[in-house]
Amino acid sequence: MGLRLTGLCDQREQPFYARGWERAGAAPDGYFVCAADLEDELIRALGVPRVKELVREEGDLRPLQTFLSQPAQQGRPAHQQLRRFLGTKKGRKIHYGRVLVEALAPDRVPAPLDDLFAALS
């Protein structure tokens, strides 16, 4: 069919992608892997202070503060706390995916996402 296969995956999904690409006879360099997941890449690209600012702007400061006060979050790095917070409510990852991507400067796009865009152009 002449179709090009490309994609973006989380680190823990890489083995599944590798098998799928192999079964499809696709080049193994057709997919791009996020360090942990896309949220992790976006938080690192923007920085913790900027992500917290965006959470505040989106009206989620109180839920974030409640989340951060939980015993399980004590002593965890702020980056990991934010990453976990984004996955605590249905729809939050999707919502903040857009918010975080829109806040990125062109020169701050995480490498896996930048590589995917380059492969698509």
N, CA, C and O atoms as a Tinker XYZ file with bonds, in Angstrom:
   484  protein
     1  N      0.812000   -1.191000    0.000000    73     2
     2  CA     0.000000    0.000000    0.000000    64     1     3
     3  C      0.859000    1.259000    0.000000    63     2     4     5
     4  O      0.378000    2.339000   -0.344000    81     3
     5  N      2.107000    1.127000    0.378000    73     3     6
     6  CA     2.991000    2.277000    0.359000    64     5     7
     7  C      2.759000    3.268000    1.481000    63     6     8     9
     8  O      3.156000    4.429000    1.374000    81     7
     9  N      2.124000    2.832000    2.550000    73     7    10
    10  CA     1.869000    3.733000    3.672000    64     9    11
    11  C      3.084000    3.814000    4.582000    63    10    12    13
    12  O      3.802000    2.833000    4.772000    81    11
    13  N      3.298000    4.985000    5.134000    73    11    14
    14  CA     4.381000    5.183000    6.095000    64    13    15
    15  C      3.780000    5.052000    7.491000    63    14    16    17
    16  O      2.744000    5.647000    7.787000    81    15
    17  N      4.429000    4.277000    8.338000    73    15    18
    18  CA     3.956000    4.048000    9.696000    64    17    19
    19  C      4.837000    4.818000   10.663000    63    18    20    21
    20  O      6.059000    4.668000   10.648000    81    19
    21  N      4.229000    5.638000   11.499000    73    19    22
    22  CA     4.984000    6.402000   12.488000    64    21    23
    23  C      4.121000    6.601000   13.725000    63    22    24    25
    24  O      2.898000    6.473000   13.662000    81    23
    25  N      4.754000    6.914000   14.845000    73    23    26
    26  CA     3.985000    7.101000   16.069000    64    25    27
    27  C      4.841000    7.562000   17.230000    63    26    28    29
    28  O      6.057000    7.715000   17.115000    81    27
    29  N      4.183000    7.777000   18.336000    73    27    30
    30  CA     4.807000    8.240000   19.572000    64    29    31
    31  C      4.324000    7.316000   20.676000    63    30    32    33
    32  O      3.134000    7.010000   20.750000    81    31
    33  N      5.232000    6.869000   21.537000    73    31    34
    34  CA     4.816000    5.979000   22.617000    64    33    35
    35  C      5.548000    6.301000   23.912000    63    34    36    37
    36  O      6.574000    6.980000   23.922000    81    35
    37  N      4.987000    5.791000   25.001000    73    35    38
    38  CA     5.626000    5.894000   26.307000    64    37    39
    39  C      6.716000    4.837000   26.402000    63    38    40    41
    40  O      6.669000    3.826000   25.701000    81    39
    41  N      7.680000    5.064000   27.254000    73    39    42
    42  CA     8.808000    4.153000   27.406000    64    41    43
    43  C      8.340000    2.729000   27.718000    63    42    44    45
    44  O      8.859000    1.771000   27.146000    81    43
    45  N      7.376000    2.584000   28.611000    73    43    46
    46  CA     6.949000    1.237000   28.990000    64    45    47
    47  C      6.195000    0.530000   27.869000    63    46    48    49
    48  O      6.033000   -0.689000   27.918000    81    47
    49  N      5.734000    1.266000   26.863000    73    47    50
    50  CA     5.034000    0.673000   25.724000    64    49    51
    51  C      5.975000    0.311000   24.583000    63    50    52    53
    52  O      5.551000   -0.317000   23.613000    81    51
    53  N      7.231000    0.694000   24.682000    73    51    54
    54  CA     8.179000    0.482000   23.589000    64    53    55
    55  C      8.248000   -0.976000   23.121000    63    54    56    57
    56  O      8.270000   -1.207000   21.912000    81    55
    57  N      8.285000   -1.970000   24.018000    73    55    58
    58  CA     8.339000   -3.357000   23.532000    64    57    59
    59  C      7.134000   -3.736000   22.673000    63    58    60    61
    60  O      7.276000   -4.490000   21.711000    81    59
    61  N      5.950000   -3.221000   23.008000    73    59    62
    62  CA     4.753000   -3.515000   22.222000    64    61    63
    63  C      4.847000   -2.881000   20.837000    63    62    64    65
    64  O      4.483000   -3.494000   19.834000    81    63
    65  N      5.338000   -1.653000   20.799000    73    63    66
    66  CA     5.527000   -0.977000   19.513000    64    65    67
    67  C      6.559000   -1.714000   18.669000    63    66    68    69
    68  O      6.360000   -1.906000   17.470000    81    67
    69  N      7.648000   -2.123000   19.284000    73    67    70
    70  CA     8.707000   -2.825000   18.547000    64    69    71
    71  C      8.154000   -4.093000   17.904000    63    70    72    73
    72  O      8.433000   -4.375000   16.739000    81    71
    73  N      7.366000   -4.859000   18.666000    73    71    74
    74  CA     6.780000   -6.088000   18.102000    64    73    75
    75  C      5.796000   -5.762000   16.984000    63    74    76    77
    76  O      5.781000   -6.426000   15.948000    81    75
    77  N      4.978000   -4.740000   17.200000    73    75    78
    78  CA     4.009000   -4.355000   16.178000    64    77    79
    79  C      4.675000   -3.886000   14.896000    63    78    80    81
    80  O      4.252000   -4.239000   13.795000    81    79
    81  N      5.720000   -3.088000   15.050000    73    79    82
    82  CA     6.452000   -2.599000   13.879000    64    81    83
    83  C      7.103000   -3.774000   13.148000    63    82    84    85
    84  O      7.103000   -3.823000   11.918000    81    83
    85  N      7.653000   -4.712000   13.904000    73    83    86
    86  CA     8.307000   -5.876000   13.295000    64    85    87
    87  C      7.286000   -6.707000   12.524000    63    86    88    89
    88  O      7.546000   -7.117000   11.393000    81    87
    89  N      6.130000   -6.956000   13.131000    73    87    90
    90  CA     5.081000   -7.737000   12.452000    64    89    91
    91  C      4.599000   -7.038000   11.188000    63    90    92    93
    92  O      4.237000   -7.692000   10.210000    81    91
    93  N      4.596000   -5.708000   11.210000    73    91    94
    94  CA     4.140000   -4.939000   10.051000    64    93    95
    95  C      5.227000   -4.788000    8.992000    63    94    96    97
    96  O      4.979000   -4.279000    7.900000    81    95
    97  N      6.440000   -5.239000    9.331000    73    95    98
    98  CA     7.552000   -5.086000    8.396000    64    97    99
    99  C      7.989000   -3.642000    8.251000    63    98   100   101
   100  O      8.571000   -3.262000    7.234000    81    99
   101  N      7.709000   -2.836000    9.265000    73    99   102
   102  CA     8.046000   -1.410000    9.224000    64   101   103
   103  C      9.430000   -1.177000    9.806000    63   102   104   105
   104  O      9.922000   -1.967000   10.611000    81   103
   105  N     10.040000   -0.098000    9.393000    73   103   106
   106  CA    11.361000    0.272000    9.911000    64   105   107
   107  C     11.245000    0.563000   11.402000    63   106   108   109
   108  O     10.311000    1.244000   11.827000    81   107
   109  N     12.179000    0.059000   12.201000    73   107   110
   110  CA    12.093000    0.253000   13.651000    64   109   111
   111  C     12.283000    1.704000   14.092000    63   110   112   113
   112  O     12.031000    2.035000   15.251000    81   111
   113  N     12.721000    2.561000   13.191000    73   111   114
   114  CA    12.906000    3.965000   13.564000    64   113   115
   115  C     11.665000    4.804000   13.258000    63   114   116   117
   116  O     11.741000    6.032000   13.227000    81   115
   117  N     10.534000    4.155000   13.035000    73   115   118
   118  CA     9.310000    4.867000   12.695000    64   117   119
   119  C      8.521000    5.379000   13.877000    63   118   120   121
   120  O      7.561000    6.130000   13.705000    81   119
   121  N      8.912000    4.982000   15.078000    73   119   122
   122  CA     8.202000    5.487000   16.249000    64   121   123
   123  C      9.192000    6.146000   17.197000    63   122   124   125
   124  O     10.383000    5.834000   17.196000    81   123
   125  N      8.682000    7.046000   17.989000    73   123   126
   126  CA     9.524000    7.858000   18.859000    64   125   127
   127  C      9.072000    7.658000   20.296000    63   126   128   129
   128  O      7.874000    7.632000   20.582000    81   127
   129  N     10.035000    7.517000   21.197000    73   127   130
   130  CA     9.762000    7.098000   22.567000    64   129   131
   131  C      9.957000    8.251000   23.548000    63   130   132   133
   132  O     11.009000    8.890000   23.574000    81   131
   133  N      8.931000    8.502000   24.349000    73   131   134
   134  CA     9.026000    9.493000   25.424000    64   133   135
   135  C      9.763000    8.868000   26.603000    63   134   136   137
   136  O      9.633000    7.669000   26.853000    81   135
   137  N     10.535000    9.673000   27.328000    73   135   138
   138  CA    11.345000    9.170000   28.446000    64   137   139
   139  C     10.502000    8.341000   29.408000    63   138   140   141
   140  O     10.854000    7.195000   29.689000    81   139
   141  N      9.442000    8.862000   29.903000    73   139   142
   142  CA     8.499000    8.088000   30.716000    64   141   143
   143  C      7.168000    8.083000   29.960000    63   142   144   145
   144  O      6.641000    7.033000   29.593000    81   143
   145  N      6.653000    9.275000   29.743000    73   143   146
   146  CA     5.445000    9.457000   28.951000    64   145   147
   147  C      5.428000   10.893000   28.430000    63   146   148   149
   148  O      6.321000   11.680000   28.743000    81   147
   149  N      4.428000   11.228000   27.648000    73   147   150
   150  CA     4.387000   12.565000   27.054000    64   149   151
   151  C      4.278000   13.648000   28.128000    63   150   152   153
   152  O      4.883000   14.713000   28.002000    81   151
   153  N      3.512000   13.378000   29.176000    73   151   154
   154  CA     3.387000   14.370000   30.249000    64   153   155
   155  C      4.746000   14.655000   30.879000    63   154   156   157
   156  O      5.076000   15.806000   31.163000    81   155
   157  N      5.522000   13.614000   31.094000    73   155   158
   158  CA     6.870000   13.769000   31.651000    64   157   159
   159  C      7.715000   14.672000   30.751000    63   158   160   161
   160  O      8.394000   15.579000   31.233000    81   159
   161  N      7.669000   14.419000   29.463000    73   159   162
   162  CA     8.440000   15.225000   28.506000    64   161   163
   163  C      8.000000   16.691000   28.552000    63   162   164   165
   164  O      8.833000   17.597000   28.540000    81   163
   165  N      6.697000   16.910000   28.604000    73   163   166
   166  CA     6.178000   18.280000   28.592000    64   165   167
   167  C      6.507000   19.025000   29.883000    63   166   168   169
   168  O      6.845000   20.208000   29.847000    81   167
   169  N      6.411000   18.343000   31.018000    73   167   170
   170  CA     6.750000   18.981000   32.299000    64   169   171
   171  C      8.226000   19.351000   32.319000    63   170   172   173
   172  O      8.582000   20.445000   32.756000    81   171
   173  N      9.083000   18.460000   31.856000    73   171   174
   174  CA    10.521000   18.765000   31.829000    64   173   175
   175  C     10.823000   19.913000   30.876000    63   174   176   177
   176  O     11.674000   20.753000   31.167000    81   175
   177  N     10.130000   19.955000   29.739000    73   175   178
   178  CA    10.374000   21.016000   28.757000    64   177   179
   179  C      9.942000   22.386000   29.284000    63   178   180   181
   180  O     10.618000   23.388000   29.054000    81   179
   181  N      8.826000   22.419000   29.984000    73   179   182
   182  CA     8.296000   23.688000   30.488000    64   181   183
   183  C      8.890000   24.082000   31.834000    63   182   184   185
   184  O      9.037000   25.268000   32.127000    81   183
   185  N      9.225000   23.104000   32.641000    73   183   186
   186  CA     9.708000   23.359000   33.995000    64   185   187
   187  C      8.564000   23.364000   34.996000    63   186   188   189
   188  O      7.443000   23.756000   34.673000    81   187
   189  N      8.856000   22.929000   36.201000    73   187   190
   190  CA     7.845000   22.821000   37.255000    64   189   191
   191  C      7.153000   24.152000   37.537000    63   190   192   193
   192  O      5.925000   24.174000   37.622000    81   191
   193  N      7.879000   25.268000   37.688000    73   191   194
   194  CA     7.187000   26.535000   37.984000    64   193   195
   195  C      6.159000   26.923000   36.918000    63   194   196   197
   196  O      5.066000   27.382000   37.249000    81   195
   197  N      6.503000   26.740000   35.650000    73   195   198
   198  CA     5.576000   27.109000   34.569000    64   197   199
   199  C      4.359000   26.188000   34.563000    63   198   200   201
   200  O      3.239000   26.647000   34.341000    81   199
   201  N      4.566000   24.902000   34.803000    73   199   202
   202  CA     3.431000   23.975000   34.819000    64   201   203
   203  C      2.502000   24.311000   35.983000    63   202   204   205
   204  O      1.282000   24.280000   35.824000    81   203
   205  N      3.059000   24.628000   37.141000    73   203   206
   206  CA     2.217000   25.023000   38.280000    64   205   207
   207  C      1.429000   26.291000   37.951000    63   206   208   209
   208  O      0.263000   26.416000   38.326000    81   207
   209  N      2.057000   27.215000   37.259000    73   207   210
   210  CA     1.372000   28.440000   36.843000    64   209   211
   211  C      0.211000   28.113000   35.907000    63   210   212   213
   212  O     -0.868000   28.692000   36.030000    81   211
   213  N      0.428000   27.197000   34.983000    73   211   214
   214  CA    -0.629000   26.795000   34.055000    64   213   215
   215  C     -1.770000   26.099000   34.794000    63   214   216   217
   216  O     -2.939000   26.319000   34.478000    81   215
   217  N     -1.437000   25.265000   35.770000    73   215   218
   218  CA    -2.466000   24.600000   36.577000    64   217   219
   219  C     -3.314000   25.655000   37.292000    63   218   220   221
   220  O     -4.539000   25.543000   37.344000    81   219
   221  N     -2.665000   26.667000   37.835000    73   219   222
   222  CA    -3.382000   27.759000   38.493000    64   221   223
   223  C     -4.285000   28.479000   37.493000    63   222   224   225
   224  O     -5.452000   28.744000   37.784000    81   223
   225  N     -3.741000   28.797000   36.309000    73   223   226
   226  CA    -4.516000   29.499000   35.281000    64   225   227
   227  C     -5.729000   28.691000   34.829000    63   226   228   229
   228  O     -6.747000   29.261000   34.438000    81   227
   229  N     -5.623000   27.378000   34.882000    73   227   230
   230  CA    -6.727000   26.506000   34.463000    64   229   231
   231  C     -7.736000   26.267000   35.585000    63   230   232   233
   232  O     -8.713000   25.542000   35.399000    81   231
   233  N     -7.501000   26.877000   36.748000    73   231   234
   234  CA    -8.446000   26.757000   37.852000    64   233   235
   235  C     -8.294000   25.503000   38.693000    63   234   236   237
   236  O     -9.211000   25.136000   39.428000    81   235
   237  N     -7.155000   24.843000   38.596000    73   235   238
   238  CA    -6.940000   23.597000   39.332000    64   237   239
   239  C     -5.943000   23.728000   40.474000    63   238   240   241
   240  O     -5.378000   22.731000   40.924000    81   239
   241  N     -5.724000   24.947000   40.945000    73   239   242
   242  CA    -4.756000   25.126000   42.026000    64   241   243
   243  C     -5.211000   24.422000   43.305000    63   242   244   245
   244  O     -4.415000   23.743000   43.954000    81   243
   245  N     -6.476000   24.579000   43.669000    73   243   246
   246  CA    -6.965000   23.934000   44.898000    64   245   247
   247  C     -6.855000   22.407000   44.806000    63   246   248   249
   248  O     -6.346000   21.793000   45.744000    81   247
   249  N     -7.308000   21.764000   43.720000    73   247   250
   250  CA    -7.112000   20.311000   43.632000    64   249   251
   251  C     -5.632000   19.916000   43.687000    63   250   252   253
   252  O     -5.288000   18.889000   44.272000    81   251
   253  N     -4.762000   20.721000   43.085000    73   251   254
   254  CA    -3.329000   20.421000   43.143000    64   253   255
   255  C     -2.830000   20.514000   44.581000    63   254   256   257
   256  O     -2.084000   19.649000   45.038000    81   255
   257  N     -3.236000   21.552000   45.286000    73   255   258
   258  CA    -2.795000   21.709000   46.675000    64   257   259
   259  C     -3.298000   20.563000   47.549000    63   258   260   261
   260  O     -2.567000   20.069000   48.407000    81   259
   261  N     -4.534000   20.144000   47.337000    73   259   262
   262  CA    -5.080000   19.004000   48.078000    64   261   263
   263  C     -4.273000   17.751000   47.774000    63   262   264   265
   264  O     -3.912000   16.998000   48.678000    81   263
   265  N     -3.998000   17.539000   46.505000    73   263   266
   266  CA    -3.207000   16.377000   46.086000    64   265   267
   267  C     -1.824000   16.402000   46.728000    63   266   268   269
   268  O     -1.356000   15.384000   47.237000    81   267
   269  N     -1.175000   17.554000   46.705000    73   267   270
   270  CA     0.184000   17.668000   47.245000    64   269   271
   271  C      0.236000   17.485000   48.760000    63   270   272   273
   272  O      1.289000   17.162000   49.310000    81   271
   273  N     -0.889000   17.689000   49.432000    73   271   274
   274  CA    -0.910000   17.528000   50.889000    64   273   275
   275  C     -1.072000   16.070000   51.314000    63   274   276   277
   276  O     -0.951000   15.753000   52.497000    81   275
   277  N     -1.344000   15.188000   50.364000    73   275   278
   278  CA    -1.517000   13.775000   50.695000    64   277   279
   279  C     -0.184000   13.162000   51.115000    63   278   280   281
   280  O      0.858000   13.489000   50.547000    81   279
   281  N     -0.214000   12.273000   52.110000    73   279   282
   282  CA     1.025000   11.659000   52.605000    64   281   283
   283  C      1.869000   10.994000   51.515000    63   282   284   285
   284  O      3.097000   11.052000   51.562000    81   283
   285  N      1.225000   10.372000   50.549000    73   283   286
   286  CA     1.976000    9.676000   49.494000    64   285   287
   287  C      2.811000   10.627000   48.647000    63   286   288   289
   288  O      3.755000   10.199000   47.983000    81   287
   289  N      2.473000   11.907000   48.663000    73   287   290
   290  CA     3.203000   12.872000   47.841000    64   289   291
   291  C      4.351000   13.541000   48.590000    63   290   292   293
   292  O      5.190000   14.208000   47.984000    81   291
   293  N      4.385000   13.363000   49.885000    73   291   294
   294  CA     5.427000   13.992000   50.691000    64   293   295
   295  C      6.795000   13.413000   50.324000    63   294   296   297
   296  O      6.976000   12.196000   50.283000    81   295
   297  N      7.733000   14.284000   50.065000    73   295   298
   298  CA     9.092000   13.857000   49.753000    64   297   299
   299  C      9.331000   13.476000   48.303000    63   298   300   301
   300  O     10.471000   13.213000   47.922000    81   299
   301  N      8.296000   13.440000   47.492000    73   299   302
   302  CA     8.477000   13.137000   46.066000    64   301   303
   303  C      8.944000   14.395000   45.347000    63   302   304   305
   304  O      8.543000   15.498000   45.720000    81   303
   305  N      9.774000   14.254000   44.335000    73   303   306
   306  CA    10.180000   15.429000   43.551000    64   305   307
   307  C      8.955000   16.114000   42.927000    63   306   308   309
   308  O      7.999000   15.447000   42.533000    81   307
   309  N      8.993000   17.426000   42.843000    73   307   310
   310  CA     7.868000   18.205000   42.317000    64   309   311
   311  C      7.476000   17.762000   40.912000    63   310   312   313
   312  O      6.292000   17.730000   40.578000    81   311
   313  N      8.447000   17.426000   40.105000    73   311   314
   314  CA     8.191000   16.966000   38.745000    64   313   315
   315  C      7.318000   15.711000   38.767000    63   314   316   317
   316  O      6.359000   15.609000   38.002000    81   315
   317  N      7.644000   14.764000   39.634000    73   315   318
   318  CA     6.870000   13.524000   39.732000    64   317   319
   319  C      5.480000   13.779000   40.311000    63   318   320   321
   320  O      4.509000   13.138000   39.908000    81   319
   321  N      5.387000   14.705000   41.243000    73   319   322
   322  CA     4.083000   15.056000   41.803000    64   321   323
   323  C      3.161000   15.602000   40.713000    63   322   324   325
   324  O      2.000000   15.204000   40.615000    81   323
   325  N      3.682000   16.507000   39.905000    73   323   326
   326  CA     2.866000   17.079000   38.830000    64   325   327
   327  C      2.450000   16.017000   37.821000    63   326   328   329
   328  O      1.304000   15.988000   37.372000    81   327
   329  N      3.373000   15.163000   37.478000    73   327   330
   330  CA     3.073000   14.093000   36.520000    64   329   331
   331  C      1.952000   13.211000   37.057000    63   330   332   333
   332  O      1.027000   12.862000   36.323000    81   331
   333  N      2.033000   12.857000   38.318000    73   331   334
   334  CA     0.999000   12.025000   38.939000    64   333   335
   335  C     -0.329000   12.784000   39.022000    63   334   336   337
   336  O     -1.389000   12.208000   38.780000    81   335
   337  N     -0.271000   14.068000   39.362000    73   335   338
   338  CA    -1.482000   14.882000   39.455000    64   337   339
   339  C     -2.246000   14.884000   38.130000    63   338   340   341
   340  O     -3.475000   14.820000   38.122000    81   339
   341  N     -1.536000   14.955000   37.037000    73   339   342
   342  CA    -2.191000   15.009000   35.729000    64   341   343
   343  C     -2.987000   13.745000   35.433000    63   342   344   345
   344  O     -3.901000   13.772000   34.609000    81   343
   345  N     -2.653000   12.640000   36.090000    73   343   346
   346  CA    -3.359000   11.388000   35.844000    64   345   347
   347  C     -4.400000   11.031000   36.888000    63   346   348   349
   348  O     -4.912000    9.911000   36.879000    81   347
   349  N     -4.731000   11.954000   37.792000    73   347   350
   350  CA    -5.627000   11.610000   38.897000    64   349   351
   351  C     -7.107000   11.823000   38.617000    63   350   352   353
   352  O     -7.943000   11.418000   39.425000    81   351
   353  N     -7.451000   12.437000   37.512000    73   351   354
   354  CA    -8.860000   12.713000   37.219000    64   353   355
   355  C     -9.119000   12.439000   35.747000    63   354   356   357
   356  O     -8.323000   12.807000   34.883000    81   355
   357  N    -10.237000   11.792000   35.473000    73   355   358
   358  CA   -10.598000   11.479000   34.095000    64   357   359
   359  C    -10.607000   12.754000   33.250000    63   358   360   361
   360  O    -11.223000   13.755000   33.618000    81   359
   361  N     -9.922000   12.698000   32.128000    73   359   362
   362  CA    -9.889000   13.820000   31.201000    64   361   363
   363  C     -8.794000   14.836000   31.459000    63   362   364   365
   364  O     -8.539000   15.700000   30.620000    81   363
   365  N     -8.139000   14.743000   32.617000    73   363   366
   366  CA    -7.127000   15.746000   32.959000    64   365   367
   367  C     -5.896000   15.624000   32.061000    63   366   368   369
   368  O     -5.341000   16.641000   31.643000    81   367
   369  N     -5.461000   14.403000   31.757000    73   367   370
   370  CA    -4.282000   14.243000   30.890000    64   369   371
   371  C     -4.544000   14.842000   29.513000    63   370   372   373
   372  O     -3.687000   15.522000   28.949000    81   371
   373  N     -5.708000   14.588000   28.989000    73   371   374
   374  CA    -6.045000   15.124000   27.665000    64   373   375
   375  C     -6.109000   16.650000   27.722000    63   374   376   377
   376  O     -5.559000   17.335000   26.861000    81   375
   377  N     -6.779000   17.167000   28.733000    73   375   378
   378  CA    -6.903000   18.620000   28.873000    64   377   379
   379  C     -5.529000   19.273000   28.988000    63   378   380   381
   380  O     -5.221000   20.217000   28.261000    81   379
   381  N     -4.710000   18.769000   29.900000    73   379   382
   382  CA    -3.406000   19.390000   30.115000    64   381   383
   383  C     -2.421000   19.073000   28.997000    63   382   384   385
   384  O     -1.453000   19.809000   28.808000    81   383
   385  N     -2.645000   18.012000   28.266000    73   383   386
   386  CA    -1.808000   17.773000   27.093000    64   385   387
   387  C     -1.879000   18.965000   26.154000    63   386   388   389
   388  O     -0.860000   19.462000   25.675000    81   387
   389  N     -3.099000   19.411000   25.901000    73   387   390
   390  CA    -3.290000   20.586000   25.038000    64   389   391
   391  C     -2.699000   21.835000   25.672000    63   390   392   393
   392  O     -1.972000   22.584000   25.019000    81   391
   393  N     -3.009000   22.059000   26.946000    73   391   394
   394  CA    -2.538000   23.260000   27.647000    64   393   395
   395  C     -1.014000   23.324000   27.636000    63   394   396   397
   396  O     -0.439000   24.372000   27.341000    81   395
   397  N     -0.364000   22.223000   27.952000    73   395   398
   398  CA     1.099000   22.217000   28.030000    64   397   399
   399  C      1.736000   22.381000   26.656000    63   398   400   401
   400  O      2.720000   23.107000   26.513000    81   399
   401  N      1.189000   21.720000   25.652000    73   399   402
   402  CA     1.740000   21.853000   24.293000    64   401   403
   403  C      1.591000   23.287000   23.802000    63   402   404   405
   404  O      2.516000   23.836000   23.203000    81   403
   405  N      0.442000   23.895000   24.048000    73   403   406
   406  CA     0.231000   25.272000   23.600000    64   405   407
   407  C      1.149000   26.256000   24.317000    63   406   408   409
   408  O      1.428000   27.333000   23.790000    81   407
   409  N      1.618000   25.903000   25.502000    73   407   410
   410  CA     2.507000   26.788000   26.262000    64   409   411
   411  C      3.971000   26.658000   25.845000    63   410   412   413
   412  O      4.803000   27.477000   26.234000    81   411
   413  N      4.283000   25.645000   25.065000    73   411   414
   414  CA     5.675000   25.420000   24.654000    64   413   415
   415  C      6.148000   26.459000   23.652000    63   414   416   417
   416  O      5.429000   26.798000   22.712000    81   415
   417  N      7.338000   26.957000   23.850000    73   415   418
   418  CA     7.998000   27.769000   22.824000    64   417   419
   419  C      8.521000   26.796000   21.765000    63   418   420   421
   420  O      8.855000   25.657000   22.093000    81   419
   421  N      8.598000   27.222000   20.509000    73   419   422
   422  CA     9.060000   26.318000   19.452000    64   421   423
   423  C     10.418000   25.671000   19.723000    63   422   424   425
   424  O     10.670000   24.550000   19.282000    81   423
   425  N     11.279000   26.364000   20.437000    73   423   426
   426  CA    12.605000   25.799000   20.704000    64   425   427
   427  C     12.631000   24.915000   21.953000    63   426   428   429
   428  O     13.696000   24.442000   22.350000    81   427
   429  N     11.474000   24.688000   22.573000    73   427   430
   430  CA    11.398000   23.863000   23.784000    64   429   431
   431  C     10.606000   22.571000   23.573000    63   430   432   433
   432  O     10.318000   21.858000   24.534000    81   431
   433  N     10.256000   22.269000   22.337000    73   431   434
   434  CA     9.486000   21.056000   22.052000    64   433   435
   435  C     10.340000   19.839000   22.410000    63   434   436   437
   436  O     11.483000   19.740000   21.964000    81   435
   437  N      9.803000   18.910000   23.209000    73   435   438
   438  CA    10.570000   17.717000   23.579000    64   437   439
   439  C     11.010000   16.929000   22.342000    63   438   440   441
   440  O     10.283000   16.853000   21.351000    81   439
   441  N     12.187000   16.356000   22.413000    73   439   442
   442  CA    12.779000   15.662000   21.265000    64   441   443
   443  C     11.859000   14.612000   20.640000    63   442   444   445
   444  O     11.726000   14.605000   19.416000    81   443
   445  N     11.211000   13.720000   21.410000    73   443   446
   446  CA    10.364000   12.719000   20.751000    64   445   447
   447  C      9.221000   13.342000   19.953000    63   446   448   449
   448  O      8.888000   12.865000   18.868000    81   447
   449  N      8.625000   14.396000   20.481000    73   447   450
   450  CA     7.534000   15.070000   19.784000    64   449   451
   451  C      8.058000   15.816000   18.561000    63   450   452   453
   452  O      7.439000   15.786000   17.497000    81   451
   453  N      9.183000   16.475000   18.713000    73   451   454
   454  CA     9.818000   17.181000   17.602000    64   453   455
   455  C     10.193000   16.198000   16.490000    63   454   456   457
   456  O      9.997000   16.481000   15.309000    81   455
   457  N     10.730000   15.049000   16.880000    73   455   458
   458  CA    11.097000   14.023000   15.898000    64   457   459
   459  C      9.867000   13.486000   15.171000    63   458   460   461
   460  O      9.912000   13.238000   13.966000    81   459
   461  N      8.774000   13.308000   15.905000    73   459   462
   462  CA     7.537000   12.846000   15.277000    64   461   463
   463  C      7.048000   13.870000   14.258000    63   462   464   465
   464  O      6.694000   13.511000   13.135000    81   463
   465  N      7.028000   15.144000   14.647000    73   463   466
   466  CA     6.590000   16.192000   13.713000    64   465   467
   467  C      7.472000   16.222000   12.468000    63   466   468   469
   468  O      6.974000   16.383000   11.353000    81   467
   469  N      8.776000   16.068000   12.659000    73   467   470
   470  CA     9.704000   16.066000   11.521000    64   469   471
   471  C      9.418000   14.883000   10.601000    63   470   472   473
   472  O      9.484000   15.015000    9.379000    81   471
   473  N      9.103000   13.738000   11.178000    73   471   474
   474  CA     8.812000   12.548000   10.370000    64   473   475
   475  C      7.515000   12.703000    9.589000    63   474   476   477
   476  O      7.346000   12.104000    8.527000    81   475
   477  N      6.612000   13.499000   10.110000    73   475   478
   478  CA     5.320000   13.697000    9.446000    64   477   479
   479  C      5.374000   14.749000    8.347000    63   478   480   481
   480  O      4.495000   14.796000    7.486000    81   479
   481  N      6.398000   15.590000    8.374000    73   479   482
   482  CA     6.448000   16.662000    7.369000    64   481   483
   483  C      7.179000   16.238000    6.120000    63   482   484
   484  O      7.308000   17.025000    5.183000    81   483
